[in-house]
Amino acid sequence: MAKPYREGGVWSFRLRVQGQSLYRTGFVTAEAARKEYGRLKQILLSVGKPAHAGPFQTTLGQALQAYALERFPFMKGAVQDASRVNRYLRGVNLETVRVVPPITSGSSTAKSAVHWVVQLDPAGQSRAIPKSLKKHRDSQRARTDGTDRIRKQLAQTPMAKVLPYQLQELMDTMGKEGYQPATLSLERALLRRLFNYARQSWNWPEPAHNPAKGLNLPKVDNARDRVLTNAEWVRISQALEESGQNPHVAPLLALLLETAMRVSEPLHHLSWGDIDWDRYILKLRDAKSGAREVPLGPGAIKILRILEAGRKGGDDGLIFPVTYEAVKAAWTRACASAGVEGVNIHDLRHTAATRFTLELNGNLPVLKVITGHKTYSQLNRYINVKPDDVSRLLHGRPLTEAEAPAGLHMLASSPKSLDQVEPASSEKGGPGNVIPLFRKAQ
């Protein structure tokens, strides 16, 4: 055993085990140094040789970079995580992470486990910021000075020496600087996965306990309950038509309302070969929860038939060749023009789930097939029947067509005027342009 030696006013030691050379100093007595020497040697000998340089010689920033290279290719949400990782890497002048889609054959339908190719960009490479955003970015940097300072300190700290109180300080500072609870939760989740991965896959013995566990975070309350009405959908649809923007945007949004799909599912994964016209089924090869089949109602079939009629011969590519950024921009402009506030694209999924709940008399097993949720607890977050709806039901008051959830007894691709919607028959609630909250089983 190497003897501790005095260095200035403290005791120090050097240890080399399993390819790792460690240096420790700052011990008040030689006995304290000997105990720590013995503890580290026993741990390193018992777990075997670690991957990479080990937790004592790898900083958190370097570990995040290695983790990104190894794991991000298989993670669907790697784009968002890459942005979080790069905030640590830029602070200590390390190469930053960039994820790009893999090059695949346009005719291939095989599902691949690899979602991204991960590349490293040179350290210090500045991102081009449009002049219109420069003032905003400067203000944002000034607001997050404390968070950036702590991230830099952590990125320079060896993984074995990262302590829970340091990560708690990061969370507290982010909260004080205005970050939302959901953002704090995602930051903590990234760090927690990193330390778990280092211990399980890299065979790193330290830190003995994951420092990202057990942190105090504000409660995340990101539940949405916004449901568009038919009247609002009519105004938005009219604004989309009048805008003259990308012709694929309006049909895409209408299809979301008719199927309860997530916007990423038809936008990124849907090609003409994925439609089974005989079964009225849309086959998603790679959705958020894996491959699934989406039932297509009459409204969805109508939208797809209209698109098929304008399809170019021999085109087997994507049905919606448009970017999410373009769809989001068009949606924002249409909502503003229509005077519809507090609604985002994902609320179409909430609206569709609520609409189908009413149409199907609360048949949750059927609804779960439509939405693709794995559990009823997940599904219930998207069913947003309001107290006013229940009160209306209890007192037998009808639900007017305009007040109904968008798509209820009115196809999303119908003529864009409530005046042109055929009134509900007596079978669906009596004469006039009104419908009951729930239809009786036929």
N, C-alpha and C positions, 0 to 999 in steps of 0.2 A: 504494500500500500504506500502510495506516495505520501510523504509527510507534508502537513500544512506548513507554510512558512510565513514569517512576519513580513508585511509589506506596509511600510509607514507605521501607522498606529493600529492596523487591523491585521487579521490573519486571512490567508488566501490558499487556494490549492488548484492544481491542474489535474485533469482526468481524461484519459483516452480509452473509450470502450466502444465496440461495435462500429468502428470507423468514425466516431464522434469525439472531437477534442473539445473539452469543456474547461472553462476558467471561471472560478468563483472567488469573490473577495468580499470584504466587509464584515467578517466574523469577529466578534468581540474577543473570543477565546480560541485557543487551538482545539479544545475539545468540541466546541460547536462546529468548527470546520471539519473535524474528523467524522462527526456524526452525519453531516450533510454529504460528505464524500462517500461514506458507506451506503447511505440511502440511495444516492443517484446511481452508484455502481450496481447495486442489487437490482434496481428497476431496469436499467439498460441491459443487463445480462439476462434478465428473466423474459423480456419481451422480444428479444432478437433485434436484428439490424433494422432500423427505420428506413423508410423511403426518403428520397431527396436528402437534404442536409440535416434533417431532424428538427425537433421543436426548439432546441436551444440555439441553433444557428440560423434559423429561418424566421424572418420577421412576419408579422401578420400580413403586410402588403405583399411580400413574396409568396406567402401561402395562398392568398386570394388569387394571385395571378396563376399559380400552378393548378389550383382548384378549378378555375375557369377553363383552362386548357383541357383538363381531363373530363369534366362533367358537363360543361355547357353544351357540347354537341348533342347530348341526349335529353336536354331540358327544353320544353316548349316555351317556358317563360324566360329564356336566357337573355333576351334583348333587354328586358327590364333589369335583370340582375347584373348584366354587364355595365349598365349605367351606374349602378350602385358601387360596383367594384372599382370602376374607374375613378370615382371620387377619392378613394384611398390611394390609388396608384399615382394619380397626377400630383398629389400632395408631396410625394417623396421621389418624384421624377423617375418612375418606373414605366416601362412600356405598357401602354393601355390595351384593353381587350376590345376586339371588334368581332361581331358575329354576323355571318352572311349565309344566305340559303345555299345548300349544296347544289351542285350542278347535276340535274337528273334528266332523264329522257322524257320528252313531252308525252310520249305514248305509254310510258310505264305506269302501271296501276298498283304495283307492289308496294306494300307499306314498309317503310324503312324506319329503323330505330334512331337513325341520325337525322336530327332536325336542322343542325347548323354546322357550319365550318367556322372554327375559332381562329382568329389571326391576332397578331400583336402589332400594334402601330408604334413607331419610334417614340421614345420618351421626349417630352417637351414639345411634341407636335401640337400646335394650336388649332382649334377648330374654327372654321370660318363662321362668323356670327353676322347675320344681316344687320345693316345699320338700324333698321327699324326695331331690332331687339336689343341693341347695345345698351340703351339706357335701362331697360328692364333687367338685363343680366347684371349690370353694375350694381343696381339696387338690390338684387337678389344676393350677390356676393357679400355686400355689406351687411345684409340681414343675417347671414349664416356664418359670420366670422368665427364664433365660438365653436360651432359644430365642425367647421373645417379644421380648426386648430386641434381639436381632440382627435379627429380622424387621422391627421398627420402624425400625432404622437403615437397612436395605436399602430399605424402602418410601419413605424420604426421600431416597435417593441417585439422582441422574440416571442413566438407563440407560447412558449413554456412560461413566460412571465406575465401574460395578460391576466388580469384579475377582474373578478365581477364588479368591483366598485368602479373600475375604469369604464366598463361598458354601461354601468348605470349612470355614470356622469354623462356619457354620450347621449343616452336616452333622455335624461333630464334637460340637457342643453338643447337638444332638438325640439323638445316640447316648448321650452321657453322662447325659442326663436320662431315659433309658429308652424312647425311641421305638424301635420295631422296625425291622429292616433294610428290610422291605418299605415301611414308611412313609417312610423316608429316600429310597428309590428313587422313590417317587411324587412326593415334594416336588421332587426334582432334575428329574424328567421334566417337571413343570409349568414350571419355570424354563427348562429347555432349550428347550421348545416356544415359550415366550414370546420368547426372544432370536432363535430361528430365524425366527419369524413376523415380528418387527420388521425383520429384515434383508431377508427375501424379499418380504413384502407391504407393508410401510410404507416401504421404500427407505431404511432407516436405516444409515448407513455405520459407525457406532460402537456398541458395541465391535467392533473388526475381527474378533475371534475370540470365539465363544460361551463366556462364562465358566463356564457350567454343564457344559461337557464336560470329561472327564478328571479328575473329582473322585474321591477315594478313598472308597469306600463299603463297608461290610461286605457280605459275600455274602448274598444273599437265599435262604434255604432254607425255602420255604413249601410244599414238596411234601407232599401228603396221601396216606396209604395206608390209611386207615381203611375197612374193609369190614364192613358189618353182616351178621350171620348171620341165618338164618331164625328161630332162637330169639329173637334180639333184636328182630327185626321183629314177631314175634308179640306180644311183651310191649308194644312201643310201640303197636301197633295196638289192643290191648286197652285201654291207657291212654287213647288218643284217643277210643275209643268210649265209655268210661266217664265221660269228662270232660264230655260233653254240650255242648261248645263249638260253634263255627260248623260247620254240617254240610258245608261245602265243603272243610274242611281235610284230613280223612282221605282223601277221594277224590283230592285234588290230590297229596298225598304218595305215595299208591299209584300214581298215574299217572306220577310222576317215576321211581319204581322200575321201572315197566314199559316206559319209553321212553328213559331216560337223558337226558331233557331237563334244562336248567337251570331253576331255579325261576322265573326271570323270564319264561321263554318262554310257558308256559301261563297264568301269572298276569296278564301285561300284554297279551298279544297274541292270545289264543285265543278265538274266538267260534264259535257253532254252525255258521255258514256255512263255517268252515275245515275241516270234517271231510268227507272223501270216503268215504262208507260203502261204496261199491262197490269202491274200490281199497284200502281199509284204509290210508288215508293221511291224515295230519294236515298241513295247509298252514300253516306259520308265515310270515306276511307280513314280519315284521321281527324276526329273531333277532339274537344278538350278532354273528354273522358274515354277516348278511344273510338274505334269504328262503331257506327250505329246506323240503323235505318230509320228514316223520318217519314211518317205517313203524310201523304199529300191530299189535302181536301180539295173540293171543287175550285176554291179561290186560288190555291197554289197552282193547280193544273192549268187554270186559265192564264195565269201570268206566264208560266213556262211555255205554253203553246204560242202565246203572242211573241215571246222572244224567239221561239223556234222558227216562226214564220219569217222573221227577219234575219235568220242565221245564214251565213255565207256557206256555200257548198263545200263539203270536205273539212269544215272547221270542227276539230275535235278538242279544242282547247278549253279554257275556262269559260264558264257561262257569263261571269261578270268580270271582264278585264278592266278593273278599275281599282285604285288604291284606297285603303282605309282613310287616308288623309283627305282624298277628294270627296269621299262619301261624307265624312264628318263635316267638312267645310260646307258642302251643299246642304246638309241637314241644319247646320247652325243658321245659315242664311235663310232657309225656308221657314224655320221656326220664328225667326225675328220678323220676317215679312208677314207671317200669319198671326203674329201677336200671341204665340203660344210660349209660355215661360216655364222654366223649371223642369225641362224634359230633355233627356239624352237618348241616344240611339238604343242603348241597352234597355230603356224603359219599354221598348216595343216588345221585348221578351216578357216583361211583367204584364203588359197589356194583353198579350196573346194568351198567357197562362190563365189570367183572370177571365178573359172572354171564354176560353174553352171550359173552364170550371163551371161557368153559368150555362153554357150550351149543353154540357154533358151531365148536368145535375150533380156536380161534385164527384164524378167517377174518377177517383184519384189513380187507380191502377192504369186506366186508359190514358189519363193525362200524363202520367210518368213516362209512358211510351212516347208520347208526342214531344215532350220537352227534353227527354234524354237524361233526366236526373237519375242518379243511382239510389238515392234514399228519399223517403217522404219528408224528412226534415229539410233537405235541400229544396225540394219542390215547394214546400209550404212558404218559403221566403218569397216565392214569385206569385203566389195567389194573394191578391190584394183586394178582397171583398171588403168594402167599407161599412162602418156602422149605419150610414145613411141607406145603403143597399139593403141591409137586414131590416131596418125600420120600415122601409118601403114594402118589403116582403111581408112583414108581420101585419101591416095594415092594409094589404091588398092594393097598394097604390101602383100604378103601372110605371114602367121605366121607358121614357121616351127614347126614340131612335137617336136623337142628338146626345142624350146623356149616357147612353150605353157605352161600354168599353169598345174601343175602335175594333171593327170587324165583326161585332156581334150582330148577326142577321143582316150584315151588309158586307159584301166582298170588298177586300182592300183595293181591288182593281175596278170597282164599280164606277159609274159616272160620278164625277167629283162634285156632286151637289145633293144634299139631303132631300131636296125637292123632287129629285128623280128616283129616289129609292122607293121601291114598291112597298106600300104599307103592309104591316104584319097582318096575316090572315087571322080569322077568328080562332083558328087552331093554335096560333102562336100568341093569343092574347087579346082577341077582340078587334073591333074595327078601329080605324084611325092609325096614325103613325106612332103607335106605342106598343111596347112588348112587356111581358111580366119579367120579374127578376129571374125566375127559373121556369123553364118549360116543363110541363107535365110529360111523363114518359108516354111515348106513343104506343 
